[in-house]
Structures are given as structure tokens and as C-alpha cells.
Amino acid sequence: MSINNINNDSPKTAVDNQKLSQQQQALNNGNAQQASAQKNATAVARQDSVSLTSSAQQLSQVQKKGAEAPVNQEKVDRLKKAIQSGEYQINPESLAQKISALESEIFGTKA
């Protein structure tokens, strides 16, 4: 008795076809469950939201305005050169008055 060519030319039995269809259904069900889980995860992710406080919104507006503000590059370069060479002189009284005025303006107090 030779066992080399078992079931080579014979058609599949009904039991083999049933097992094959059950395996395919199980595979399809697993894929459907994965797709459903992905849809649910996406739905949950879409529910996330961010809200900014009014302070954060004001800060964002100030940053945008600061980025758009014109810069006198010639003056900046002149000041850099003077600082690097040691020629720039600071007047401490004038600086103190300007700091005090700025604080008054920001905090609404009089110096």
C-alpha cells in the first residue's frame, strides 16, 4: 500500500469544505471586530477638546502682534555694535524712571 498520493486527485469532502468555511467566517468575524474597535477608538478620539482661558487667548494675541511689529533693524545693529565695543552708556536714573512708568502703566499704580 502506497501513501505517496493520498487525496491528490480526489475532490474535497463536505466535512473539509465545512471546516474551511468555518475558518473563513471566524477570520471575517475577527476582522469585523477589529474594524469596529478602530471605529470606536476614532469616535472616542474625536470627543477630545481643548479650550483656552481668556488669559491664554490674550497672550496668543499679544504674541501675534509682537511677531508682526516692525523692527528698526538699523537701530538694533547700531545698539549691538555700541554694546559690543563698550561705548553704550546706561543712565541709571532714566532707566529707573522708565521702569517705574512701565509698571504704573501695567499695574495701574502711580509711582
MARBA-3410 file (N, C-alpha, C, O; in Angstrom, 1 decimal):
111
0.8,-1.2,0.0,0.0,0.0,0.0,0.9,1.2,0.0,1.8,1.4,0.8 ~ 0.7,2.1,-1.0,1.5,3.3,-1.1,0.7,4.5,-0.5,-0.5,4.7,-0.8 ~ 1.4,5.4,0.2,0.7,6.6,0.8,1.2,7.9,0.2,0.9,8.9,0.7 ~ 1.9,7.8,-0.9,2.5,9.0,-1.5,1.5,9.9,-2.1,1.7,11.1,-2.1 ~ 0.4,9.4,-2.7,-0.5,10.2,-3.5,-1.9,10.3,-2.8,-2.9,10.1,-3.5
-2.0,10.4,-1.6,-3.3,10.4,-0.9,-4.0,11.7,-1.2,-3.4,12.8,-1.0 ~ -5.2,11.6,-1.5,-6.1,12.7,-1.8,-5.6,13.7,-2.8,-6.1,14.9,-2.8 ~ -4.7,13.3,-3.7,-4.3,14.3,-4.7,-5.3,14.6,-5.8,-5.5,15.7,-6.1 ~ -6.0,13.6,-6.2,-6.9,13.8,-7.3,-8.4,13.7,-6.9,-9.3,14.0,-7.7 ~ -8.6,13.3,-5.6,-10.0,13.2,-5.2,-10.6,14.5,-4.7,-9.8,15.3,-4.2
-11.8,14.8,-5.0,-12.4,16.1,-4.6,-12.5,16.2,-3.0,-12.5,15.1,-2.4 ~ -12.6,17.4,-2.5,-12.7,17.6,-1.1,-14.0,17.1,-0.6,-15.1,17.2,-1.3 ~ -14.0,16.6,0.6,-15.3,16.1,1.2,-16.1,17.2,1.7,-15.6,18.3,1.9 ~ -17.3,17.0,2.1,-18.2,18.0,2.6,-17.7,18.5,4.0,-17.8,19.7,4.3 ~ -17.1,17.6,4.8,-16.5,18.0,6.1,-15.4,19.0,5.9,-15.3,19.9,6.7
-14.5,18.7,4.9,-13.4,19.6,4.7,-13.9,21.0,4.3,-13.4,22.0,4.7 ~ -14.9,21.0,3.4,-15.5,22.3,3.0,-16.1,23.1,4.1,-16.0,24.3,4.2 ~ -16.8,22.3,5.0,-17.4,22.9,6.2,-16.4,23.6,7.1,-16.5,24.7,7.6 ~ -15.3,22.8,7.3,-14.2,23.4,8.2,-13.6,24.6,7.6,-13.3,25.6,8.3 ~ -13.4,24.6,6.3,-12.8,25.7,5.6,-13.8,27.0,5.7,-13.3,28.1,5.9
-15.1,26.8,5.5,-16.0,27.9,5.6,-16.1,28.4,7.0,-16.2,29.6,7.2 ~ -16.0,27.5,8.0,-16.0,28.0,9.4,-14.7,28.8,9.7,-14.8,29.8,10.4 ~ -13.6,28.4,9.2,-12.4,29.1,9.4,-12.4,30.5,8.8,-12.0,31.5,9.4 ~ -13.0,30.6,7.6,-13.1,31.8,6.9,-14.1,32.8,7.6,-13.8,34.0,7.7 ~ -15.2,32.2,8.1,-16.1,33.0,8.9,-15.5,33.6,10.2,-15.7,34.7,10.5
-14.7,32.7,10.9,-14.1,33.2,12.1,-13.1,34.3,11.8,-13.0,35.3,12.5 ~ -12.4,34.1,10.7,-11.4,35.2,10.3,-12.2,36.5,9.9,-11.7,37.5,10.3 ~ -13.2,36.4,9.2,-14.0,37.5,8.8,-14.6,38.2,10.1,-14.7,39.4,10.2 ~ -15.1,37.4,11.0,-15.6,38.0,12.3,-14.5,38.7,13.1,-14.8,39.8,13.6 ~ -13.4,38.2,13.1,-12.2,38.8,13.8,-11.9,40.1,13.1,-11.6,41.1,13.8
-11.9,40.2,11.8,-11.6,41.4,11.1,-12.7,42.4,11.3,-12.4,43.6,11.5 ~ -13.9,42.0,11.4,-15.0,42.9,11.6,-14.9,43.5,13.0,-15.2,44.7,13.2 ~ -14.5,42.7,14.0,-14.4,43.2,15.4,-13.3,44.2,15.5,-13.4,45.2,16.2 ~ -12.2,43.9,14.7,-11.0,44.9,14.8,-11.5,46.2,14.1,-11.2,47.3,14.7 ~ -12.2,46.2,13.0,-12.7,47.4,12.4,-13.6,48.1,13.3,-13.5,49.4,13.4
-14.5,47.4,14.0,-15.4,48.0,14.9,-14.6,48.7,16.1,-15.0,49.8,16.5 ~ -13.6,48.0,16.6,-12.8,48.6,17.7,-12.1,49.9,17.2,-12.0,50.8,18.0 ~ -11.6,49.8,16.0,-10.9,51.0,15.4,-11.9,52.2,15.3,-11.5,53.3,15.6 ~ -13.1,51.9,14.8,-14.1,53.0,14.7,-14.4,53.5,16.0,-14.6,54.8,16.2 ~ -14.6,52.7,17.0,-14.9,53.2,18.4,-13.7,54.0,18.9,-14.0,55.1,19.6
-12.5,53.6,18.7,-11.4,54.4,19.2,-11.3,55.7,18.5,-11.0,56.7,19.1 ~ -11.6,55.8,17.2,-11.7,57.0,16.5,-12.8,57.9,17.0,-12.6,59.1,17.1 ~ -13.9,57.3,17.3,-15.0,58.1,17.8,-14.7,58.7,19.2,-15.0,59.9,19.5 ~ -14.0,58.0,20.0,-13.5,58.5,21.3,-12.5,59.6,21.1,-12.6,60.6,21.8 ~ -11.6,59.4,20.2,-10.6,60.4,20.0,-11.2,61.7,19.5,-10.7,62.8,19.8
-12.3,61.7,18.7,-12.9,62.8,18.2,-13.6,63.6,19.3,-14.0,64.8,19.1 ~ -13.9,63.0,20.4,-14.6,63.7,21.5,-13.7,64.6,22.3,-14.1,65.4,23.1 ~ -12.3,64.4,22.2,-11.4,65.2,22.9,-11.5,66.7,22.5,-11.8,67.0,21.3 ~ -11.3,67.6,23.4,-11.4,69.0,23.0,-10.4,69.8,23.9,-10.1,69.4,25.0 ~ -10.1,71.0,23.4,-9.2,71.9,24.2,-9.9,73.2,24.2,-10.4,73.7,23.2
-9.8,73.9,25.4,-10.3,75.2,25.5,-9.3,76.1,26.2,-8.7,75.7,27.1 ~ -9.1,77.3,25.6,-8.1,78.2,26.2,-8.8,79.2,27.1,-9.9,79.6,26.9 ~ -8.2,79.5,28.2,-8.7,80.6,29.1,-8.6,81.9,28.4,-7.8,82.0,27.4 ~ -9.2,82.9,28.9,-9.2,84.2,28.3,-7.7,84.8,28.4,-7.3,85.5,27.5 ~ -7.0,84.5,29.4,-5.6,84.9,29.6,-4.7,84.3,28.5,-3.9,85.0,27.9
-4.9,83.0,28.2,-4.2,82.4,27.2,-4.5,82.9,25.8,-3.6,83.1,25.0 ~ -5.8,83.3,25.6,-6.2,83.9,24.3,-5.5,85.2,24.1,-5.1,85.6,23.1 ~ -5.5,86.0,25.2,-4.9,87.4,25.2,-3.4,87.2,24.9,-2.8,88.0,24.1 ~ -2.7,86.3,25.6,-1.3,86.1,25.4,-1.0,85.7,23.9,-0.1,86.2,23.3 ~ -1.9,84.8,23.3,-1.7,84.5,21.9,-1.8,85.7,21.0,-1.1,85.8,20.1
-2.8,86.6,21.3,-3.0,87.8,20.5,-1.7,88.7,20.6,-1.3,89.3,19.6 ~ -1.2,88.8,21.8,0.0,89.7,22.0,1.2,89.1,21.3,1.9,89.9,20.7 ~ 1.3,87.8,21.3,2.4,87.2,20.6,2.3,87.4,19.1,3.3,87.7,18.4 ~ 1.1,87.3,18.6,0.9,87.5,17.1,1.3,89.0,16.8,1.9,89.2,15.8 ~ 0.8,89.9,17.6,1.1,91.3,17.4,2.6,91.6,17.5,3.1,92.4,16.7
3.2,91.0,18.4,4.7,91.2,18.6,5.5,90.6,17.4,6.5,91.2,17.0 ~ 5.0,89.5,16.8,5.7,89.0,15.7,5.5,89.8,14.4,6.3,89.9,13.5 ~ 4.4,90.6,14.4,4.0,91.4,13.2,4.6,92.8,13.4,4.6,93.6,12.4 ~ 5.1,93.2,14.6,5.5,94.5,14.8,6.8,94.9,14.0,7.6,94.0,13.8 ~ 6.8,96.1,13.5,8.0,96.4,12.7,9.3,96.6,13.6,9.2,97.0,14.7
10.4,96.2,13.0,11.7,96.3,13.7,12.6,97.2,13.0,12.8,97.1,11.8 ~ 13.2,98.2,13.7,14.1,99.1,13.1,15.5,98.4,13.2,16.3,98.6,14.1 ~ 15.8,97.6,12.2,17.0,96.8,12.2,18.3,97.7,12.2,19.3,97.2,12.8 ~ 18.2,98.8,11.6,19.4,99.7,11.6,19.7,100.1,13.1,20.9,100.1,13.5 ~ 18.7,100.5,13.8,18.9,100.9,15.2,19.4,99.7,16.1,20.3,99.9,16.9
18.8,98.5,15.8,19.2,97.3,16.6,20.7,97.1,16.3,21.4,96.8,17.2 ~ 21.1,97.1,15.0,22.5,96.9,14.7,23.4,97.9,15.3,24.5,97.6,15.8 ~ 23.0,99.2,15.3,23.8,100.2,15.9,24.0,100.0,17.4,25.1,100.2,18.0 ~ 22.9,99.6,18.1,23.0,99.4,19.6,23.9,98.1,19.9,24.7,98.1,20.8 ~ 23.7,97.1,19.1,24.6,95.9,19.3,26.0,96.2,19.2,26.9,95.8,20.0
26.4,97.0,18.1,27.8,97.4,17.9,28.3,98.2,19.1,29.4,98.0,19.5 ~ 27.5,99.2,19.6,27.9,100.0,20.7,28.1,99.2,22.0,29.0,99.5,22.7 ~ 27.2,98.2,22.2,27.3,97.4,23.4,28.6,96.5,23.3,29.3,96.4,24.3 ~ 28.8,95.9,22.1,30.0,95.1,22.0,31.3,95.8,22.1,32.3,95.3,22.6 ~ 31.3,97.1,21.6,32.5,97.9,21.7,32.7,98.6,23.1,33.8,99.1,23.4
31.7,98.5,23.9,31.7,99.1,25.3,31.4,100.6,25.2,31.6,101.3,26.3 ~ 30.9,101.1,24.2,30.6,102.6,24.0,29.2,102.9,24.6,28.9,104.1,24.8 ~ 28.3,101.9,24.7,27.0,102.2,25.2,26.9,102.5,26.6,27.4,101.7,27.5 ~ 26.4,103.7,27.0,26.3,104.1,28.3,24.9,104.1,28.8,24.0,104.5,28.1 ~ 24.7,103.6,30.0,23.4,103.5,30.6,23.2,104.6,31.7,24.1,104.7,32.5
22.1,105.3,31.6,21.8,106.3,32.6,20.8,105.7,33.6,19.7,105.4,33.3 ~ 21.3,105.3,34.8,20.5,104.6,35.8,19.3,105.4,36.2,18.2,104.7,36.4 ~ 19.3,106.7,36.3,18.1,107.5,36.7,17.0,107.4,35.7,15.9,107.1,36.0 ~ 17.4,107.5,34.4,16.5,107.4,33.3,15.9,106.0,33.2,14.7,105.9,33.0 ~ 16.7,105.0,33.4,16.2,103.6,33.4,15.2,103.4,34.5,14.2,102.7,34.3
15.5,103.8,35.7,14.6,103.6,36.8,13.3,104.3,36.6,12.2,103.7,36.9 ~ 13.3,105.5,36.0,12.0,106.2,35.8,11.2,105.5,34.7,10.0,105.4,34.8 ~ 11.9,105.0,33.7,11.2,104.2,32.6,10.6,102.9,33.2,9.5,102.6,32.8 ~ 11.3,102.2,34.0,10.8,101.0,34.6,9.6,101.3,35.5,8.6,100.6,35.5 ~ 9.7,102.4,36.3,8.6,102.8,37.2,7.3,103.2,36.3,6.2,102.8,36.7
7.6,103.9,35.2,6.4,104.3,34.4,5.8,103.1,33.7,4.6,103.0,33.6 ~ 6.6,102.1,33.3,6.1,100.9,32.7,5.2,100.1,33.7,4.1,99.6,33.4 ~ 5.7,100.0,34.9,5.0,99.3,36.0,3.7,100.0,36.3,2.7,99.3,36.5 ~ 3.7,101.3,36.3,2.5,102.0,36.6,1.4,101.8,35.5,0.3,101.6,35.7 ~ 1.9,101.7,34.3,1.0,101.5,33.1,0.5,100.1,33.2,-0.7,99.9,32.9
1.3,99.1,33.5,0.9,97.7,33.5,-0.1,97.5,34.7,-1.1,96.9,34.5 ~ 0.3,97.9,35.9,-0.5,97.6,37.1,-1.4,98.7,37.5,-2.2,98.5,38.5 ~ -1.4,99.8,36.8,-2.4,100.8,37.1,-2.1,101.6,38.4,-3.0,102.1,39.1 ~ -0.9,101.7,38.8,-0.5,102.4,40.1,0.4,103.6,39.7,1.0,103.6,38.6 ~ 0.4,104.6,40.6,1.2,105.7,40.3,2.5,105.6,41.2,2.4,105.3,42.3
3.6,106.0,40.6,4.8,105.9,41.3,5.1,107.1,42.1,6.1,107.2,42.8
END
